[in-house]
């Protein structure tokens, strides 16, 4: 039968599509990883990986076995967590966090010091992906928890809302509205509003509705793929935008070409949530992490305690 270590090597190759990066991830020599993969293929009687000078590709059966291997590894980690529950001095297992680009770095830059202090023996591993991919990977066991700027209503997932985060108006430093302490909805009338692409559905729809309500111009021809893109578009005078408070703290407050102002009322918001598999035996760990994150992020919005 395949060993757990061999399955870990296969998953590392699937995640990186590189033998060298997979070996680095697993902290072994590349030759060791190659030998173990070959032994795994021999045990299974199937070719799992195609390797050329240009790239590494998983065969269809390799992809399927890697998918199942992720679930097996997640279950083993859960078993280890169960064994540690009655030993408060035992080292914590790894926490694998999946995040989207628009929230991960900005939330974790605030929360990581407190997480490190509260869980000094926990190894925290973070990976960015698109939300739909992250949800699929969570179910497959690639991640333990997800940090998303939205809520998820699914029977197989637990969703803990951490924060209701307001959006702030970001505009060029020389804009006529830049001198105001706060921006009223009426101030946006006639202004060109730049938004994220439609993949950020909830946030995108809120801003579109706000534009319609106040008479602002939704710039459909210019939709940003990242928050940084929107900030740069604002800096060049293409319009103004509404960006999350955590991002403003990280990137806008140190900027000289743009400024951020709160809305006096009616600001769009996003719900920052921590999500995990509902049947995971590590519930208590994830709940403790959620509580720590909630406390760390509380200065940047309204703290919520509901869960679904």
C-alpha positions in Angstrom: 0.0 0.0 0.0 1.2 3.6 -0.5 2.7 5.3 2.5 1.3 8.6 3.8 4.6 10.2 3.0 4.3 9.1 -0.6 0.8 10.6 -0.8 2.1 13.9 0.7 4.8 14.0 -2.0 2.2 13.4 -4.8 0.0 16.2 -3.4 3.0 18.6 -3.2 3.8 17.9 -6.9 0.1 18.4 -7.8 0.1 21.7 -6.0 3.3 23.1 -7.4 3.7 21.2 -10.7 7.4 21.3 -10.0 9.6 18.6 -8.5 12.1 21.2 -7.1 9.4 23.3 -5.5 7.6 20.2 -4.2 10.8 18.9 -2.7 11.4 22.3 -1.0 7.8 22.3 0.3 8.3 18.8 1.8 11.8 19.7 3.0 13.5 16.7 1.3 16.1 16.3 -1.5 14.6 16.3 -5.0 16.1 12.9 -5.6 14.3 11.5 -2.6 11.0 12.9 -3.8 11.5 11.4 -7.3 12.4 8.0 -5.9 9.3 7.9 -3.7 7.1 9.0 -6.5 8.5 6.2 -8.7 7.9 3.7 -5.9 4.3 5.0 -5.5 3.7 4.5 -9.3 5.1 1.0 -9.1 2.9 0.1 -6.1 -0.2 1.4 -7.9 0.7 0.1 -11.3 -0.1 3.4 -12.9 1.7 6.5 -14.3 0.8 9.4 -12.1 3.0 12.2 -13.5 4.4 13.2 -16.9 7.7 15.0 -16.6 9.4 16.8 -19.4 12.2 19.5 -19.5 9.5 22.2 -19.9 6.8 21.2 -17.4 5.2 18.7 -15.0 1.7 17.4 -15.7 -0.4 15.0 -13.7 -2.1 12.2 -15.7 -5.9 11.9 -15.2 -5.4 9.0 -12.8 -2.7 11.1 -11.0 -5.1 14.0 -10.6 -7.8 11.7 -9.1 -5.4 10.0 -6.7 -4.0 13.4 -5.6 -7.5 14.6 -4.9 -8.2 11.5 -2.8 -4.8 11.8 -1.1 -5.7 15.3 0.1 -8.8 14.0 1.8 -6.8 11.1 3.4 -4.1 13.6 4.7 -6.8 15.8 6.1 -8.4 12.9 7.9 -5.0 11.9 9.4 -4.4 15.5 10.6 -7.9 15.3 12.2 -6.9 12.1 13.9 -3.8 13.7 15.2 -5.8 16.7 16.5 -8.1 14.3 18.4 -5.1 12.7 20.1 -3.8 16.1 21.2 -7.1 17.3 22.7 -6.4 15.9 26.2 -2.7 17.0 26.2 -2.6 20.8 26.6 1.2 20.7 26.4 1.4 18.9 23.1 2.5 20.9 20.0 -0.4 22.1 17.8 -0.8 20.7 14.3 -0.5 22.8 11.2 -3.3 25.2 10.3 -3.7 25.5 6.5 -5.5 28.7 5.6 -6.9 29.5 2.2 -7.5 33.1 1.4 -8.5 35.3 -1.5 -6.2 38.1 -2.6 -8.6 40.9 -1.7 -8.7 40.0 2.0 -6.0 37.6 3.0 -2.8 39.7 3.2 -4.6 42.7 4.7 -6.6 40.8 7.4 -3.6 38.6 8.4 -1.2 41.5 8.6 -3.4 42.8 11.4 -4.2 39.4 13.0 -1.0 37.4 12.7 0.8 38.8 15.8 -2.1 37.9 18.0 -2.5 34.5 16.4 1.2 33.8 17.0 0.9 34.8 20.6 -2.2 32.8 21.2 -1.0 29.7 19.4 2.8 29.7 19.7 3.2 26.1 18.6 0.9 26.2 15.7 2.4 26.2 12.2 0.3 28.5 10.0 0.4 27.9 6.2 -1.4 30.4 3.9 -2.2 30.0 0.2 -4.1 32.4 -2.1 -6.7 31.3 -4.7 -10.0 32.3 -6.2 -13.0 31.8 -3.9 -14.6 29.0 -6.0 -11.3 27.1 -6.1 -10.8 27.5 -2.4 -14.2 26.2 -1.6 -13.6 23.1 -3.7 -10.2 22.6 -2.1 -11.6 23.0 1.4 -14.0 20.1 0.8 -11.2 18.1 -0.7 -9.1 18.7 2.5 -6.4 21.0 0.9 -7.2 23.7 3.5 -8.4 23.5 7.1 -10.1 26.9 7.0 -10.9 29.7 4.5 -10.8 33.4 5.1 -13.2 35.0 2.7 -14.8 38.4 2.2 -18.3 36.8 2.1 -20.6 34.4 3.8 -21.2 30.9 2.6 -24.5 29.1 3.1 -23.9 25.4 2.7 -25.0 22.4 4.8 -21.5 20.9 4.8 -19.6 24.0 5.9 -19.5 26.1 9.1 -19.3 29.8 8.5 -18.3 32.2 11.3 -18.7 35.9 10.5 -15.7 37.8 11.9 -16.3 41.3 10.8 -18.7 43.6 8.9 -16.1 45.7 7.1 -17.2 49.1 5.6 -15.9 50.4 2.3 -14.3 53.8 2.3 -14.3 56.3 -0.6 -10.8 56.5 -2.1 -10.2 59.5 -4.4 -7.2 61.5 -5.8 -5.5 63.7 -3.2 -6.4 66.8 -5.3 -10.1 65.9 -5.8 -12.6 68.5 -4.6 -14.1 66.0 -2.2 -10.7 65.2 -0.6 -11.0 68.1 1.8 -14.2 66.7 3.5 -14.0 64.6 6.7 -16.7 62.3 5.4 -18.5 61.7 2.1 -22.3 61.7 2.0 -24.1 59.6 -0.6 -25.2 62.8 -2.3 -21.6 63.8 -2.8 -21.2 60.9 -5.2 -23.7 62.2 -7.7 -22.1 62.6 -11.1 -18.9 61.0 -9.9 -17.3 58.1 -11.9 -17.0 55.0 -9.7 -14.5 52.3 -10.4 -15.3 48.8 -9.2 -13.8 45.3 -9.0 -14.7 42.9 -11.8 -18.0 41.0 -11.5 -16.2 38.0 -9.8 -16.6 39.9 -6.5 -20.3 39.6 -6.9 -21.7 40.8 -3.6 -19.5 43.8 -3.3 -19.9 44.6 -7.0 -23.7 44.5 -6.8 -23.8 46.8 -3.7 -21.7 49.4 -5.4 -23.8 49.2 -8.6 -27.0 49.7 -6.5 -25.4 52.7 -4.7 -24.5 54.3 -8.0 -28.0 53.9 -9.3 -29.5 55.4 -6.0 -27.3 58.5 -5.9 -26.8 59.2 -9.6 -23.1 58.2 -9.7 -21.6 56.8 -12.9 -20.6 53.1 -12.8 -17.5 52.8 -15.0 -18.3 49.6 -16.8 -15.4 50.0 -19.2 -12.8 50.0 -16.4 -13.1 47.2 -13.8 -10.2 46.3 -11.7 -8.9 42.8 -11.2 -7.2 43.7 -7.8 -7.6 46.3 -5.2 -4.1 47.6 -6.1 -5.3 48.1 -9.7 -8.2 50.2 -8.5 -6.0 52.3 -6.3 -3.6 53.0 -9.2 -6.5 53.8 -11.5 -7.8 56.3 -8.9 -4.3 57.8 -8.6 -4.2 58.5 -12.4 -7.5 60.4 -12.2 -9.7 57.8 -13.9 -12.4 58.1 -11.2 -12.9 57.3 -7.5 -13.5 54.0 -5.9 -14.8 52.3 -2.7 -12.3 50.1 -1.0 -12.4 47.9 2.2 -11.1 49.4 5.4 -8.5 46.8 6.0 -7.0 47.4 2.5 -7.1 51.2 3.2 -5.2 50.7 6.4 -2.5 48.6 4.6 -2.0 50.4 1.3 -3.9 53.7 1.1 -3.0 55.5 4.3 0.7 55.6 3.3 -0.1 56.7 -0.2 0.4 60.4 -1.3 -1.5 60.4 -4.5 -4.8 59.2 -3.1 -6.8 59.7 0.2 -9.6 57.8 1.8 -12.7 59.2 3.5 -15.5 57.3 5.3 -19.1 57.6 4.1 -21.4 59.4 6.5 -24.1 56.8 5.8 -25.1 54.0 3.4 -21.5 52.7 2.9 -21.4 49.2 1.2 -19.9 46.5 3.5 -18.4 43.1 3.1 -18.6 40.2 5.6 -15.3 38.8 6.4 -15.8 35.1 7.5 -13.8 32.1 8.6 -15.2 28.8 7.1 -14.4 25.2 7.7 -15.9 21.7 7.1 -18.8 21.1 9.4 -17.8 17.5 10.2 -14.2 18.3 11.1 -13.2 17.1 14.6 -11.0 20.2 14.9 -14.0 22.4 15.6 -12.7 23.7 18.9 -9.4 24.8 17.4 -11.1 26.6 14.5 -13.6 28.3 16.9 -10.6 29.5 19.0 -8.9 30.9 15.9 -12.1 32.6 14.8 -12.4 34.3 18.2 -8.8 35.5 18.0 -9.3 36.8 14.5 -12.5 38.5 15.5 -10.9 40.3 18.4 -7.9 41.4 16.2 -10.0 42.7 13.4 -12.6 44.5 15.5 -11.1 48.0 15.2 -11.8 47.9 11.5 -15.5 47.4 11.5 -18.5 46.1 13.4 -17.8 42.8 15.1 -20.4 40.0 14.5 -20.8 36.8 16.5 -23.5 35.0 14.4 -22.6 31.8 12.7 -24.4 29.7 10.0 
